[in-house]
Amino acid sequence: MDVRQMEYFLAVVDNGGINRAAEALHVAQPSLSQSVRKLEQELKTELFHRVGRGLVLAPAGEALVGPARQVLREMDVARAAVREVREVKRGRIDIAALSDMSTDPLSVWVARFRVNHPDVRLRVEERDDVAGVAELVKTGACELGMTMLPLPRDELASHPLVSQHFALVCPPGTEDDLPDPAPLEMLNGIPLVIGDRHTASRDYIEEMLRRSGVEANIVVEVPQRGAVLPMVLAGAGAAIMPHRIAVEAQQRGAVVKELDPPLRRDVGIVHRRGRLTEAASAFLEESTELVDSWARAIDRRMHAGHSRIEAAALTVAAMERRTLDEFRKASPLQSRRASSS
């Protein structure tokens, strides 16, 4: 096996077939087909099942995907070590994330990174639990993982970045008989909408409520986390949600309360020990800088008299405006509009 064979194999996987992979790589289709066949001969097994004119990964092919990605990343690291190039112009980052973190906070970090590095591709793969995220990173299927910290076992390098705060989100028009912040023990009996079982967020929320002696009154359980907020806004029940989503809920009319004691979890990025690719290293560094800037902005607004929810709302709005403005300036679409006008 050689690096080019790994590259060709993954191109077929990522593009869903030989023809599209050949177009993406700018190589002749027969050359690509021959390379895949040669790889199968060397491994003495089928990597793809031929179904009509298409290809479907065989079990051996599925097993090869993670190690193949790791081989290409290690080659990227080797080239970077020789070149010692610090400027990130191109590349690819594979990120594993807890399913409820791909919206908050990962989406903000990805958007900011894209403004600075428009030619770096990012792929996000979701898992419902910490173990699933850690496994994707350990096997090499993903280079970075966004997860709750600390990990149960110290097998990966960890970088704590932010404490994710939670708030109580109630339907619009809810009678305002709860104090703000709302003591956790007052949540006894409140009808709750919550995500599916065995997800990191639900496990964490239920554990924190149990520690406070609160028995969760779950009235609606939804399989998709994106359905929780619409359920709350429709009046099905209340929910405990991360601040950034609580801010959106408040803007749409929901009644939002802080919690006492505060409910928060530590979030960070994990990776295999050793050197990262230049793109992943830049993502980690810039995410850390963004979190520090975000925390300072929230602290300033809280010192000015805003609640944490209000401070978070103002900070999120300012950051999103800044990111969108910078994206518009850098966007090829914007350039085309300017040249056509």
N, C-alpha and C positions, 0 to 999 in steps of 0.2 A: 504493500500500500504506500502511496505517496500523498503529499499535501494536495496536489491537483485533483487526485481521485476523490479525496474528501470534499473538496470544494465543489466538484461536479455532482457528487452524490447529494450534498445538501441543497444545491441549486435545484435539482429535480424534486426534492422533498418540498422546498419552500415555494416553488412555482407550480407544483401540481402536475408535472409532466415533462417529457423530454423536449418537446417543441418550444414551450415557453421558457424552459431553462436555457436552451441554446440561444434564444433571442436575448435573454437577460445577460448571458455571459459573452454574447457576440462571438460564438463559435459555431462551427458547422454541426448540424444535427447528427450526422453519421459519426463524427468524432466523439460527440458526447455519449451516444449510444454505445460505441465501442468501449469507451472508458468505463461505463457502468458494468458492461458485460465482463470486462477484464477484472474489475474489482470483485464481482460475484465469483468468478473462476478462482481468484486467489483465496477468497474466503471459503470456497467450496460450499456455498449456500446461496439461495435466492434472497435478494434484498427487496425485490418488488414482485408482486403478482401482476401479470399482464391481464387486464380486464378490458376486452374490446381493444380500443385504441388508447386506453388510459393505463395508468400505473397506480397500484395501491401498495403501501408499505407492507411487507411481510414481517413476521415477528423478529427475524434477524435484523431487518432494516430498522425497525423501531428501536431495537437495542443499540444500534450503531449511532443514532442521531445525537445523543448526548455526548458520547466520547468524541465524535467527529467535530462537533462544535468546539469542544475543549481543545482539540488538536489545532484547529484554526486560530483560536484565541491565543494559544501558547506560541504559535508562529508569529502572531501579531506582536506579542510581548517580546519575542526574540528580536524581531526586526526593530522594534522601538528601542530596545536596549542598545543595539548597535548604532542606530541613528541618533539616539538621545534627542529626539524631536519632541518638543514640548507643545507645539501648536497643534491643536486638534482640528483637522479639516474634514476628514472623512472617517468612516468606521461604522461599527454596529454595536449596540449594547442590548443584551438580553437580560430582562429584569423579571424576577419572580416577585409577586406581591400578594399579601393577604387580600382576599376579594374585596373587603370593604375599604382597603387603603388605596386601591387604584383610582378611586374618586378623590379621596382626601387622605393624605396630602400629596400623593404621587402626581396627580394631574398638574398641580401648580409647578412642581419641580421639573416635570417633563417640558411644560410649556416654556419656562424660563430657559432651559437648556437648549431647546430648539431655536430660540431667538439668537443665541450665541453661536450655535453650531448647526446651521440649517441642513448641512449635508451628511450629518450623522443620523443613521437610522436607529430607531428604538423599537424593541418588541417586548410587550408585557404579557406575562403568563400568570394567571391567577390560581390561587389555591385557597381553600377554606380554613386551613389550620397552619400553625407555626411549623409543624413537622413537615407538611407538604412543601412549604417554601424552602425550608432548610435542605430537603432532599433534592430539589431542583438545582440548588447551588452546589451541593456536595458532589452530585453526579456530573456536573459540568454543563447541564442543559441550559442553565442561566448563569451569568457571571455575577450579578448582584441580586440581593434579595431584600425586600422591604417587609419588615415584620415587627411584632412585639418583642421587646427585650426585657430581661435577659433570656437567652435560649436555654432550654433545659440542660443541654450539654455544651461544653465549651469546645466545639469542633471547628467553628468558623471564626474568622476575625469579625468583630462587631464594632459599629460606630453609632453610639446613641446620638440622636439628632434633636428630637422634640418630644415634649409631653403632650399627648393628644387629650384635650379636655372634652367632657361630655356634658350635655344639658338635657333637661326635661322639656320635651316639645308636646304641647297640648293642642287640640283642634281649635280653629278660629271660633271666637265667641265663648270660649270656656270661661265660666265664672271665676273671677280672680280671687279665690279664697285661699290660695296657697301663698305663703310668704316667698320672697325672693332674696336670698337663695332658699330653696325648699329643702328642709331636713329630709334625709333619706328615709327615716322611719315613717314620714307622712305619706310615703308612696304605697304603704300597705292598702290593698284593695283597689288602687287606681287601675283601671283597665289598660293593658299595655298591648301594643302591636310590636312584634319582634321578628327577627329573621329566623332562618331555618336552624334546626338543631345542629350541634357539633361544628359550628363555625366559631372562629376565634372571638368575634365581637360578642356573640350571644353568650358564650361560655364565660367571658370576662364580666359582662354585665350581671349575669345571674350569680356569679361568685361574689361580686361586690355587694349585691343586695342581700345575699345570705349572711355575709359577714356583719351587716348592719341589722340583722334580724328581720329583714323584709321578705315576705313571701310574694313572689311575683305573680300577679293576677293576669296571666296571658290570655287574652281573648281572641287575638288574631295572630296566626303564625304564617309568614309568607316565605316562599322558597327563594325569591329574588330580593336582594337588599334594596333595589331601586323602587320596589313596591311599597316600602314602609312609609315614606313621606306622603305619597298620594292617599294612602289609607288614613293617615293622621289628618290630612287636610280635608278629607271627606267626612271626618267625624267618627271613624271606627274606634278610636282609642288614642292614648298618648304613646310616646316612644322616648327612649333614651338614645340620643344621637350625638355624633361628634359636633363640635362647635361650628365647623364650616357649613355643615348641612343644616344645623339649627339656625344659622344666619339666613340661609336661603328660605327656610320654613317661616321665619319671622317676617321676611320681606313679602311672603305670600299670605300673611294674615294669621299665622299660628301664634299661640301664646307660649313664650319661651321662658324658662326659669333656670337659674343656676342651681347647683346641688350643693348640699352641705352635709357631710364633708365633701370637698370636690372629688369628682370621679374623673380619673385620668389614667392613661397608660403610656409607658415609654415606648417610643417608636424609633427605629434606626435602620441602618443598612448593614447587611452582612455579606461576606464574600469568602472564598477559599483563601487560605493563608498564602502569601507570596505576592508577586507583582501583578498588578492589574494592567489591562490594556490602557492606552492613553485616553481613549474615550471614556471608559468606565472611571478612571482616576479623576478625570475632569468633572464627570457627573457627580461623583462623591464630593469633590472639593466645592463645586458651585452650589450643591444642595446644602452643604454646611453653611456656606456664606449666606444663602437665602434665608435659612432658618434663623440665623443670628440676627439678620436685618429685620425679619418678621417679628421676632421676640422683642427687639428694642422698640419697634414701632408700637406694639401692643402695650408695652410697659409705659411708654410716653403718654399714650391716650388714657390709660388707667390712672396715671398720676394727675392727668388733667380733669379727672372726675367721671370718666366713662366706666361702666361696668365691663367685665371681661367680654361678655357677649357683644356689647356695643363696640368695644375696642377691636375685637376680632372682625366684626362686620366692616368697620371703616378701613381696617388694614387690608382685608381681602379685596374690598372694592378698589382701593388705591393700587394694589399690586396687579389686579386684573387689568385695570385701565392702562397701567404702565406697560405691561406685557403686550397687550393688544396694540398699543401705539407703536411699540418697537417692532412688533411682527408686521404691522402694515407697512412701515417704512422699509423693512427688509424683504418683504414678500415679492416674488417675481410677478404675481398678479397685479400688485400695485404698480410695478414698473411698466407692465404692459398697458395698464389704464392710462398712465401718464404719457406714454409715447403715442397712444392712439388719440389723445385729446388735442 
